[in-house]
Amino acid sequence: MDGQGATADPQLQHFIEIESQKQRFQQLVHQMTEVCWEKCMDKPGPKLDSRTEMCFVNCVERFIDTSQFILNRLEQTQRSRGSFSENMSD
């Protein structure tokens, strides 16, 4: 072994990142579907009535808003910790 195996191929890394993003998206959709289905679906039928449809729309929008808020908060926390760590090392 010449040690080159330790550095991954950039194309492979890119592929893995894309696949990871797909997986996270699928998990988010599954979670959102589960939450909104339990909240909005009273009785399954061949069509959604307008009340159920609006409930799903509102639920999905709130779910997305909440997820975005959490991601933004985590990014802020990460940035503040990063700047705190940089200040501590000075």
Secondary structure, DSSP 8 states (H G I E B T S, - for coil): --SGGGS--HHHHHHHHHHHHHHHHHHHHHHHHHHHHHHH-SS--SS--HHHHHHHHHHHHHHHHHHHHHHHHHHHHHHHHHHHHHHHH-
